[in-house]
Amino acid sequence: MGWNNLQIKGDSKLLKGVRNNSWVYFVHSYRTVPRNHKIVVATSDYGVSVPAVIEKNNLIGVQFHPEKSGDVGAVMIRNFIEMCDNEAK
């Protein structure tokens, strides 16, 4: 729990404009282990690699709270709104 950085592993619509090693705010102390590791676009290190962002097509999951992650989170929220707007067209 608390602030930790993201290691961006792949292309992501949500993370467009977010720099590798940007800090975000984590509140939960659990992790997922996806069957398909190709959907993991960012991780964080908590002694083990924790999938922090998963993304496949228009499905996105984050382990942290973008709304509590300052300017970096605001970039993600804007990207998410843009993605939703593009889907609605």
C-alpha positions in Angstrom: 0.0 0.0 0.0 1.1 3.5 -0.7 3.1 5.1 -3.6 5.0 2.9 -6.0 6.2 3.3 -9.5 5.1 1.7 -12.7 7.3 -0.3 -15.0 5.6 0.1 -18.4 6.0 -3.1 -20.4 4.1 -2.5 -23.5 1.8 -0.2 -25.6 -1.2 1.0 -23.8 -4.0 3.4 -24.6 -4.5 4.2 -20.9 -0.9 5.0 -20.3 -0.4 7.2 -23.4 1.8 10.1 -22.2 2.7 8.5 -18.9 6.4 8.1 -18.4 8.0 4.8 -17.3 8.7 4.8 -13.6 5.9 7.3 -12.9 4.6 7.0 -9.3 0.9 6.1 -8.6 -1.0 5.4 -5.4 -1.8 1.8 -4.4 -4.4 1.1 -1.7 -4.9 -2.7 -2.0 -2.5 -5.4 -0.9 -3.5 -8.2 -3.3 -2.5 -9.1 -6.8 -3.7 -11.0 -9.8 -1.9 -13.5 -11.9 -3.3 -13.4 -15.4 -3.3 -16.5 -17.5 -2.2 -14.4 -20.5 0.8 -12.3 -19.5 0.6 -10.4 -22.8 -2.2 -8.3 -21.4 0.0 -6.9 -18.6 1.2 -3.5 -19.8 2.7 -2.2 -16.5 3.9 -3.8 -13.3 5.1 -2.6 -9.9 7.7 -4.2 -7.7 6.7 -5.3 -4.2 9.4 -7.9 -3.8 7.5 -9.7 -6.6 6.3 -8.3 -9.8 2.7 -7.2 -9.4 0.6 -6.6 -12.6 -0.4 -2.9 -12.1 -2.2 -2.4 -15.5 -3.8 -4.9 -17.7 -5.3 -4.0 -21.0 -7.0 -6.0 -23.8 -9.0 -4.2 -26.5 -11.4 -2.0 -24.6 -11.0 -3.8 -21.2 -8.7 -2.2 -18.7 -7.8 -3.0 -15.1 -5.6 -1.1 -12.7 -4.3 -2.2 -9.3 -3.9 1.4 -8.1 -6.1 4.4 -7.8 -5.7 6.8 -10.7 -7.9 9.4 -9.0 -5.5 9.5 -6.1 -2.3 9.5 -8.2 -2.0 13.2 -8.9 -1.0 14.5 -12.3 -0.1 11.0 -13.6 -3.5 9.7 -12.7 -5.1 12.7 -14.3 -3.4 11.8 -17.6 -4.8 8.3 -17.3 -8.3 9.5 -16.6 -8.2 11.8 -19.6 -7.0 8.9 -21.7 -9.8 6.7 -20.4 -12.4 9.4 -21.2 -11.0 9.7 -24.7 -11.2 6.0 -25.1 -14.8 5.9 -24.0 -15.6 8.9 -26.3 -14.0 7.1 -29.3 -16.0 3.9 -28.5 -19.3 5.9 -28.5 -18.7 7.3 -32.0 
